[in-house]
Amino acid sequence: MMNEQIYTVSQVNGLIKSMLDSEPRLLNIYVRGELSNYKIYPSGHHYFTIKDSEATLKAVMFRREADRLRFKPENGMKVIALGRIAVFPRDGLYQLYCSELTPDGIGDLHVAFEQLKEKLLKEGLFDESHKKPLPKYPERIAVITSSAGAAVRDIIRVLGKRYPQAKIIILPVRVQGVEAPPEIAGAIRYANKYRIADLIIEGRGGGSIEDLWAFNDERVARAIYESEIPVISAVGHEPDYTISDFVADLRAATPSNAAELAVPDRLELKETVLSYGKRMAGALKGSIDSRRERLLRLSGSRALASPMNYIDEKRLLLDHAVNRLASAAALNVKHARSEFGRLAASLDALSPLKVLARGYSIAVRADGTVVKRAGDVAKGDRLEIRTSEGKIDCEVV
């Protein structure tokens, strides 16, 4: 045993490391599996495990490679990782040093698109209630796109043809590459800060998903959402959809279509104005004809032709009304007198004087109360006997 070489732990780990490092297949290997235990450390390094139904493999992606990820890795996601297998000598553990990570069976850009779309949807950036109406007759239109692309030429051509009175303000930006998103977002904020336009058109011509990716950037989406000026998104061709399209106040199929949606057609406006003019002229002519007809009818009336005849007729009507009022008043007086006589007779019939005239009398005590029964008086009471022709003072004996 003493003749055998004895290795330290560090030497063993180093030996294994050198063996793995010398295996070409392990230096640039693709590994397919499912992510689990995914963690991002404050250092920016990503640590995770790739597993299948039978085994697991630890992996690490350093910050410089992780910063290039265009989607957010999540536990349970099927991925294909590219990297090298090596041993970390301190722990004696081998792991995958990952340099690239892509979703399995689907592009990373597509995953990033869906992740950002879901995130912004939950935050309410796509809500219809937040979308602003476009101005009907914009005076100034800011166009945010590449100054060298076909899109800007198409927009200028269509705007000039449809609505030449609108002022077009070009804010040139890059529409592709890592510098594009901050430039596009900055142009939108610049237009709002200085209120240089009534309407914004932002976009570019068609291309691959990589070409259009600047308009899937979260910074651009939030700048559109925060814009107080209405924004039309015109990115790519009809089938192309970007995050900007969902956030914008209106989505156009193409840059040319954006120009068509932004302004009315001057020819259609001209036809509309002419139509309104004809309708106003027709309405005015009808009103004049109606008043002319009425004037002719009034000019032939008897009141204007012979005013005194009209007054004489009114005098006759007045006399007739006076006679009717006098007759009605006399009839009312007659009825009132008859009713008065009837009521007076009824009152006279009920008068106590009538009773006295027939030989009856009324005995009244000193306090003025009428004696109705013999028991109402006592001996010595003074009474007044009232007859039809005088009074008799008496004493009860």
C-alpha positions as CSV (number, residue, x, y, z in Angstrom):
1,M,0.0,0.0,0.0
2,M,2.9,2.3,0.8
3,N,4.1,1.9,-2.8
4,E,0.7,3.1,-4.2
5,Q,0.3,6.9,-4.8
6,I,-2.0,8.6,-2.3
7,Y,-4.1,11.5,-3.5
8,T,-5.5,14.4,-1.6
9,V,-9.2,15.4,-2.0
10,S,-8.1,18.4,-4.0
11,Q,-6.0,16.3,-6.3
12,V,-8.9,13.9,-6.9
13,N,-11.2,16.7,-7.7
14,G,-8.6,18.3,-9.9
15,L,-8.0,14.9,-11.7
16,I,-11.7,14.5,-12.3
17,K,-11.9,18.1,-13.5
18,S,-9.1,17.6,-16.0
19,M,-10.7,14.4,-17.3
20,L,-14.0,16.2,-17.8
21,D,-12.3,19.2,-19.4
22,S,-10.6,17.0,-21.9
23,E,-13.8,15.3,-23.0
24,P,-14.9,17.2,-26.2
25,R,-18.5,16.1,-25.9
26,L,-18.8,17.8,-22.5
27,L,-17.3,21.1,-23.6
28,N,-20.3,22.2,-25.7
29,I,-23.2,20.0,-24.9
30,Y,-27.0,20.5,-25.2
31,V,-29.1,19.2,-22.4
32,R,-32.9,18.9,-22.5
33,G,-35.0,18.8,-19.3
34,E,-37.3,20.6,-16.9
35,L,-36.3,23.5,-14.7
36,S,-36.6,23.3,-11.0
37,N,-35.2,25.1,-7.9
38,Y,-34.6,28.1,-10.1
39,K,-33.0,31.0,-8.0
40,I,-31.5,34.3,-8.9
41,Y,-28.9,35.4,-6.4
42,P,-28.1,39.1,-5.6
43,S,-24.9,38.7,-7.6
44,G,-27.0,38.2,-10.7
45,H,-26.0,34.6,-11.2
46,H,-28.8,32.0,-11.8
47,Y,-28.7,28.6,-10.1
48,F,-31.1,25.8,-11.0
49,T,-31.6,22.1,-11.6
50,I,-32.4,20.4,-14.9
51,K,-34.2,17.2,-14.5
52,D,-36.0,14.4,-16.3
53,S,-38.0,11.5,-15.0
54,E,-34.9,9.6,-13.8
55,A,-32.1,12.1,-12.9
56,T,-31.2,15.6,-12.1
57,L,-28.3,17.9,-13.1
58,K,-27.2,21.0,-11.3
59,A,-26.5,24.0,-13.4
60,V,-25.4,27.6,-13.1
61,M,-25.7,30.6,-15.5
62,F,-23.4,33.5,-14.7
63,R,-24.7,37.1,-14.9
64,R,-23.1,38.0,-18.2
65,E,-25.0,35.1,-19.9
66,A,-28.2,35.6,-17.9
67,D,-28.4,39.2,-18.9
68,R,-28.9,38.1,-22.5
69,L,-32.0,36.0,-21.7
70,R,-35.0,37.3,-23.5
71,F,-37.6,35.4,-21.4
72,K,-38.0,34.7,-17.7
73,P,-37.2,31.1,-16.8
74,E,-39.7,29.5,-14.5
75,N,-39.9,26.2,-12.6
76,G,-41.5,23.5,-14.6
77,M,-40.5,25.0,-17.9
78,K,-39.2,22.6,-20.6
79,V,-35.8,23.9,-21.8
80,I,-32.7,23.1,-23.8
81,A,-29.5,24.3,-22.1
82,L,-26.2,24.8,-23.9
83,G,-23.0,24.7,-21.9
84,R,-20.1,22.7,-20.6
85,I,-19.9,20.1,-17.9
86,A,-17.2,20.7,-15.3
87,V,-16.3,20.1,-11.7
88,F,-16.3,22.8,-9.1
89,P,-13.1,21.6,-7.2
90,R,-14.0,23.0,-3.8
91,D,-17.2,20.9,-3.5
92,G,-16.3,18.0,-5.8
93,L,-19.6,18.4,-7.6
94,Y,-19.9,18.4,-11.3
95,Q,-22.5,20.7,-12.9
96,L,-23.5,22.4,-16.1
97,Y,-22.1,25.8,-16.7
98,C,-24.9,27.1,-18.9
99,S,-24.2,29.7,-21.6
100,E,-27.5,29.6,-23.4
101,L,-31.1,28.7,-22.4
102,T,-34.0,28.4,-24.7
103,P,-37.5,27.0,-24.3
104,D,-37.9,23.5,-25.6
105,G,-40.1,23.3,-28.8
106,I,-40.7,27.1,-28.9
107,G,-38.6,30.2,-29.5
108,D,-37.4,32.2,-26.6
109,L,-38.8,35.4,-28.2
110,H,-42.2,33.9,-28.4
111,V,-42.0,32.9,-24.7
112,A,-40.8,36.4,-23.8
113,F,-43.7,37.9,-25.8
114,E,-46.3,35.8,-24.0
115,Q,-44.8,36.4,-20.6
116,L,-44.8,40.2,-21.1
117,K,-48.2,40.2,-22.6
118,E,-49.6,38.3,-19.6
119,K,-47.9,40.6,-17.2
120,L,-49.1,43.9,-18.8
121,L,-52.6,42.4,-19.2
122,K,-52.8,41.8,-15.5
123,E,-51.6,45.3,-14.8
124,G,-54.4,46.8,-16.9
125,L,-52.2,48.3,-19.7
126,F,-54.5,46.8,-22.4
127,D,-57.8,48.0,-20.8
128,E,-60.2,49.6,-23.3
129,S,-61.3,52.1,-20.6
130,H,-57.8,53.6,-20.8
131,K,-57.7,54.1,-24.6
132,K,-58.2,57.7,-25.8
133,P,-60.2,58.7,-28.8
134,L,-58.3,60.1,-31.8
135,P,-58.8,63.7,-32.7
136,K,-61.1,64.1,-35.7
137,Y,-59.1,66.8,-37.4
138,P,-55.5,66.7,-36.1
139,E,-53.4,69.8,-36.8
140,R,-50.0,68.2,-36.0
141,I,-49.0,64.5,-36.2
142,A,-45.8,63.2,-34.8
143,V,-44.3,60.2,-36.6
144,I,-41.9,58.1,-34.6
145,T,-40.0,55.7,-36.9
146,S,-36.8,55.3,-38.8
147,S,-36.1,58.3,-41.1
148,A,-34.6,55.9,-43.7
149,G,-37.3,53.3,-43.8
150,A,-40.2,52.8,-46.3
151,A,-42.7,53.3,-43.4
152,V,-42.0,57.0,-43.0
153,R,-42.3,57.5,-46.8
154,D,-45.6,55.7,-46.9
155,I,-47.0,57.6,-44.0
156,I,-46.0,61.0,-45.4
157,R,-47.4,60.1,-48.8
158,V,-50.8,59.0,-47.5
159,L,-51.1,61.9,-45.1
160,G,-50.2,64.4,-47.8
161,K,-52.8,62.9,-50.2
162,R,-55.6,62.6,-47.7
163,Y,-55.1,65.6,-45.4
164,P,-52.4,68.0,-46.6
165,Q,-53.3,70.7,-44.0
166,A,-51.9,68.6,-41.2
167,K,-48.3,69.3,-40.1
168,I,-46.1,66.2,-40.0
169,I,-43.3,66.1,-37.4
170,I,-40.8,63.3,-37.9
171,L,-39.0,62.1,-34.7
172,P,-36.4,59.7,-36.2
173,V,-35.4,56.7,-34.1
174,R,-33.8,53.4,-34.6
175,V,-36.4,50.7,-34.9
176,Q,-34.2,47.6,-34.5
177,G,-31.4,46.6,-32.2
178,V,-30.7,47.1,-28.5
179,E,-30.7,50.9,-28.8
180,A,-34.2,51.0,-30.4
181,P,-36.5,50.6,-27.4
182,P,-35.1,53.5,-25.3
183,E,-35.1,55.8,-28.4
184,I,-38.7,55.0,-29.2
185,A,-39.8,55.4,-25.6
186,G,-37.8,58.6,-25.3
187,A,-39.4,60.0,-28.5
188,I,-42.9,59.3,-27.1
189,R,-42.1,61.0,-23.8
190,Y,-40.5,64.0,-25.7
191,A,-43.7,64.5,-27.8
192,N,-45.8,64.5,-24.6
193,K,-43.5,66.8,-22.6
194,Y,-43.4,69.5,-25.2
195,R,-46.9,68.8,-26.6
196,I,-45.6,68.9,-30.2
197,A,-48.5,67.0,-31.7
198,D,-52.2,66.1,-31.4
199,L,-51.5,62.6,-32.4
200,I,-48.6,60.1,-32.5
201,I,-48.0,57.4,-35.0
202,E,-45.2,55.0,-34.0
203,G,-44.1,51.9,-35.9
204,R,-42.1,50.4,-38.7
205,G,-42.4,48.2,-41.8
206,G,-42.6,44.4,-41.7
207,G,-39.9,41.9,-40.7
208,S,-39.2,38.9,-38.6
209,I,-40.1,38.7,-34.9
210,E,-36.5,39.7,-34.2
211,D,-36.8,42.7,-36.4
212,L,-40.0,43.9,-34.7
213,W,-38.8,43.1,-31.2
214,A,-38.2,46.7,-30.2
215,F,-42.0,47.2,-30.2
216,N,-42.3,44.2,-27.8
217,D,-40.2,46.0,-25.2
218,E,-41.7,46.8,-21.8
219,R,-40.2,50.3,-21.9
220,V,-42.0,51.2,-25.1
221,A,-45.2,49.7,-23.8
222,R,-45.2,51.8,-20.7
223,A,-44.3,55.0,-22.6
224,I,-47.3,54.4,-24.8
225,Y,-49.6,53.7,-21.8
226,E,-48.4,56.9,-20.1
227,S,-48.8,59.1,-23.2
228,E,-51.4,61.8,-22.9
229,I,-51.4,62.2,-26.6
230,P,-53.3,59.4,-28.5
231,V,-51.0,56.8,-30.1
232,I,-51.5,54.7,-33.2
233,S,-49.3,51.6,-33.4
234,A,-48.3,50.6,-36.9
235,V,-45.8,47.8,-36.7
236,G,-45.2,45.4,-39.6
237,H,-47.9,43.9,-41.8
238,E,-51.5,42.8,-41.1
239,P,-50.6,39.4,-39.4
240,D,-48.0,41.0,-37.2
241,Y,-48.9,41.8,-33.6
242,T,-46.7,43.4,-31.0
243,I,-47.1,44.5,-27.4
244,S,-47.3,48.1,-28.6
245,D,-50.4,47.2,-30.6
246,F,-52.2,46.0,-27.5
247,V,-51.3,49.1,-25.4
248,A,-51.8,51.7,-28.1
249,D,-55.1,53.6,-28.4
250,L,-55.5,52.2,-31.9
251,R,-53.8,49.5,-33.9
252,A,-53.2,49.9,-37.6
253,A,-52.4,46.9,-39.9
254,T,-49.6,48.8,-41.7
255,P,-48.0,52.2,-41.6
256,S,-50.1,53.3,-44.6
257,N,-53.2,52.1,-42.8
258,A,-52.2,54.2,-39.7
259,A,-52.0,57.3,-41.9
260,E,-55.5,56.5,-43.3
261,L,-56.9,56.0,-39.8
262,A,-55.2,59.2,-38.5
263,V,-56.9,61.7,-40.7
264,P,-60.0,62.2,-42.8
265,D,-60.0,62.1,-46.6
266,R,-60.1,65.7,-47.9
267,L,-62.1,64.5,-50.9
268,E,-64.7,62.9,-48.6
269,L,-64.7,66.1,-46.5
270,K,-65.2,68.2,-49.6
271,E,-68.2,66.0,-50.7
272,T,-69.6,66.3,-47.1
273,V,-69.3,70.0,-47.1
274,L,-70.9,70.3,-50.5
275,S,-73.7,68.0,-49.4
276,Y,-74.2,70.2,-46.3
277,G,-74.2,73.3,-48.5
278,K,-76.9,71.8,-50.7
279,R,-79.0,70.8,-47.8
280,M,-78.7,74.2,-46.2
281,A,-79.6,75.9,-49.5
282,G,-82.6,73.6,-49.9
283,A,-83.7,74.3,-46.4
284,L,-83.3,78.0,-46.8
285,K,-85.2,78.0,-50.1
286,G,-88.0,76.0,-48.5
287,S,-88.2,78.5,-45.6
288,I,-88.3,81.5,-48.0
289,D,-91.0,79.9,-50.2
290,S,-93.1,79.1,-47.1
291,R,-92.8,82.7,-45.8
292,R,-93.5,84.1,-49.3
293,E,-96.7,82.0,-49.5
294,R,-97.8,83.1,-46.1
295,L,-97.1,86.8,-47.0
296,L,-99.2,86.5,-50.2
297,R,-102.0,84.8,-48.2
298,L,-102.0,87.6,-45.6
299,S,-101.8,90.4,-48.2
300,G,-105.1,89.1,-49.6
301,S,-106.8,88.9,-46.3
302,R,-109.8,91.3,-45.5
303,A,-108.0,92.6,-42.4
304,L,-105.2,94.1,-44.6
305,A,-107.3,94.9,-47.6
306,S,-110.0,96.8,-45.6
307,P,-109.0,97.3,-41.9
308,M,-112.3,99.1,-41.0
309,N,-114.4,96.1,-42.0
310,Y,-112.4,94.0,-39.6
311,I,-112.9,96.6,-36.8
312,D,-116.7,96.8,-37.6
313,E,-116.9,93.1,-37.3
314,K,-115.2,93.1,-34.0
315,R,-117.6,95.9,-32.8
316,L,-120.6,93.8,-33.7
317,L,-119.1,90.9,-31.8
318,L,-118.5,93.2,-28.8
319,D,-122.1,94.4,-28.8
320,H,-123.4,90.9,-29.0
321,A,-121.1,89.9,-26.1
322,V,-122.4,92.9,-24.0
323,N,-126.0,92.0,-24.6
324,R,-125.3,88.4,-23.6
325,L,-123.6,89.6,-20.4
326,A,-126.6,91.9,-19.6
327,S,-129.1,89.2,-20.1
328,A,-127.1,86.8,-18.0
329,A,-126.8,89.4,-15.2
330,A,-130.6,90.1,-15.2
331,L,-131.4,86.4,-15.1
332,N,-129.0,85.9,-12.2
333,V,-130.6,88.8,-10.3
334,K,-134.1,87.3,-10.9
335,H,-133.0,83.9,-9.7
336,A,-131.3,85.5,-6.6
337,R,-134.5,87.5,-5.6
338,S,-136.6,84.4,-6.0
339,E,-134.3,82.4,-3.8
340,F,-134.1,85.2,-1.2
341,G,-138.0,85.3,-1.0
342,R,-138.1,81.5,-0.5
343,L,-135.5,81.6,2.2
344,A,-137.2,84.6,4.0
345,A,-140.5,82.8,4.0
346,S,-138.9,79.7,5.5
347,L,-137.2,81.8,8.1
348,D,-140.5,83.7,9.0
349,A,-142.3,80.4,9.4
350,L,-139.7,79.3,12.0
351,S,-139.7,82.7,13.8
352,P,-140.9,82.5,17.5
353,L,-142.8,85.8,16.9
354,K,-145.2,83.8,14.7
355,V,-145.9,81.5,17.7
356,L,-146.6,84.5,20.0
357,A,-149.0,86.0,17.4
358,R,-151.1,82.9,17.7
359,G,-151.8,83.7,21.5
360,Y,-148.8,81.9,23.0
361,S,-146.4,83.5,25.5
362,I,-142.9,82.8,26.8
363,A,-141.9,82.8,30.4
364,V,-138.3,84.0,31.0
365,R,-136.3,84.1,34.3
366,A,-134.3,87.1,35.4
367,D,-131.2,85.5,33.9
368,G,-132.8,85.3,30.5
369,T,-133.3,81.5,30.5
370,V,-136.7,80.2,29.1
371,V,-138.9,78.3,31.5
372,K,-139.8,75.0,29.9
373,R,-141.3,73.1,32.9
374,A,-143.1,74.1,36.1
375,G,-140.3,72.5,38.1
376,D,-137.9,75.0,36.6
377,V,-139.2,77.8,39.0
378,A,-139.8,78.2,42.7
379,K,-142.0,80.3,44.9
380,G,-140.9,83.9,44.9
381,D,-139.1,83.7,41.5
382,R,-139.5,86.8,39.3
383,L,-140.5,86.0,35.7
384,E,-141.0,88.0,32.6
385,I,-144.0,86.9,30.4
386,R,-143.4,87.8,26.8
387,T,-146.4,88.1,24.5
388,S,-146.9,89.3,20.9
389,E,-147.6,92.8,22.1
390,G,-145.6,93.4,25.2
391,K,-144.1,91.9,28.5
392,I,-145.7,91.1,31.9
393,D,-143.5,91.1,35.0
394,C,-144.8,88.4,37.5
395,E,-143.8,86.6,40.7
396,V,-144.4,83.0,41.3
397,V,-146.8,82.5,44.3
